[in-house]
Amino acid sequence: MVNSTLITNSTDSADAINNDVDSDTSATEPTIKPHLILALDYGVKKMGMALGNTITETARAFDILAMNNGQPDWDNLLGIIKVWGVTKVVVGLPLNMDGSSSMLSKRAHKFARRLAHRVMEQHLPVTVILCDERLTSVAAREIAWDNGWIKHERAPIDDISACILMSTYFADPNSSVAIDAIKAD
């Protein structure tokens, strides 16, 4: 099972119900607004992507994006965020088992800061957060193998890892850290 121990206050929580009153009606009816979340299983060569829905709290594998030494095709990634109407991006933070930072976790954090800055530049109403992703790849490989989704032990499972990351976030949204695009290291 995925252990999610990175605990701080999250600065944003997605509201699934909007209680605005329509001026033409006298009754107050809540309007359900689905919000899409994009989970990213960051990697230097490839990045798994999953879409999650805050109302159903479910995720589905979306795609595996090619990376160029830890850098995505930014136009493609921002286009996905725009087209799908994503309101939050959860970037996986690959910590060591003892909770300490690794070289890859530092790169994932830098990627998340860059992404936050780019969505801010595009004036997109998107929050970028980091969420502990320890053991998601191990769990994803086991699930994919058990269900016959992969036939080779080296087959890509990054999108499935992103689904598990999304499930970890839904199970404990307060275990994430919001990224401030302006804050420097």
N, C-alpha and C positions, 0 to 999 in steps of 0.2 A: 504494500500500500504506500502511497506517496505521503511523505511526512512534510508538513508545511509549518515550519517554525519561525520564519521571518516575520516578526510581529511589530508593526508600527501603526500609527493612525493613517488611514486612507483619507485623502482630502475630497474624494468624490464618490458618491454612491449613486448607481443608476436608479431612478425612480420609475417604477413600472406603471404607476397610476397617477394621472393628472386630474385634479379635482376642479378644474376651471368650469365656471358656470356659463352656459350658452345664454346670451341675452334674450333669445327668443323662447326660452323655456323657463318655467318656474321651479321645476324640480332639479335637484343636483344629481347628475349622473356621472360617475367616474368614467373617464375615457382611458382605455388601455392603450398604451403606446409601447410597442415592442422595441427593444433596443438591441442592436447587434454588437457583439464584442468579438474582436479578432485576437486569437491567441497565437503567439509566435514562439516556436521552439527554435531559438537562435543557434546557429552554427556557422562555422567559418566557410564551409563548402556548400551547405544547403540549410534552408530554414523551413521547418514544417509550419503549416498554417491550418487553423481550425476556426470555424465560425460558431459562436455561441449566442443563445437567445436568453435574455434576462427574465423573461416571463416563464418559459418552460424550464429554464436552467439546464438546457441540454446543449451539447456541442456536436458538430459533425466535421469530419476531416474535409478540408477544403483544397489544399494544394501543397506542393513542395516547391519552394522558390529557390532558384540557383543563386548562390552567393559568390562574389568575387573577393576572396580573402576577407570575408566578414562584412562585405558591403553589398547590399541588394541593388537591383535596378530601382532606384528611388522613384522614378516616374511611374513604374509599374505598381510598386507597393502603395504609393499615395493614390494612384488611380483606383486600386482595389478598395481602399478605405473610402474614397469619395463615392464610387459607384454603388457600393453595398450599404452606404449610410452608417458606417461603423461609428459608435460613440465612445468606445474605449478599446485600447489595445493593451493586452496583457503579454509582456515579454518575459519569457522564462529566464530565471537567474540560476545558472548551474553552479551551486555552491558545493564545496567538499562535504563529505559526510559529517564532519565535525562542525559544519556551519561556517567555516572560514572561506574566504574568497580564493578563487583559483584564477589563473590567467584568463580562462574562458569567461568566467563570471565578470571580470573587469571589462572584457571586450563587450559582453552582453549589456552591461550597464552603460558603457559609452555609446553603443548602438541605440539603446533606449533614449538616452539624452539627445542624440542626433535626430531620432524620429520625432521626439517631442518638439524639438526646435523646428523641424520641417513642417509639421502639422500646424504649428503656431504661425509660421510664415505664410502658409496657405489659408489662414483664417478658418481652419476646420475646428468644429467644436468637439475635439477628441482629447481624451485623457489617456496618457501613457503611464502604465504602472509596471512594476517588477514584481514577480511572484516566484517563490522558491520552486524549482523544478526537479529537485533531487529524486532520482530513481524513476522518472517518467519514461525514459528510453528503455529501461529494463522492463518495466511494466508493459509498455507498448509492444515490445518484441514478443513478450510472453503471450499477450492477448492476440496479436496478429498470428503467431504460430499456432496457438490453440484453436483459433477459428479458421485456419486454412487460408488466411488472407495473403500470406507469404509462403513461398516454397523454398527459399534459400535464407540461411541465417544472416546474410549480409544485405538482404533486400531492404530498401528504404522504409522506415516507419516513422519518419519525422512528423508527418501530419497526424498520425495516431498519438504520438507524444504530445502534440499541441492540444488534442482533445482531452488527454489526461490532465494537462496543465490547466485547461479551462475548468474541468471538474474540480480540481484542487481549489481554484479561485472561487467557484460557486459554493463549495463546501465551507470556505472561510474567507470571505472578501476582505476582512480586516487583517489578513496575513500578508497583504500586499503593500508596496511602497510606491507612492506617486512620484513621478519624475518632474522636477522643475527644470524646464528647458533653459532657463537663464542661469541657473546655478552652475558654477565652475567647480572643478575638482580641487 
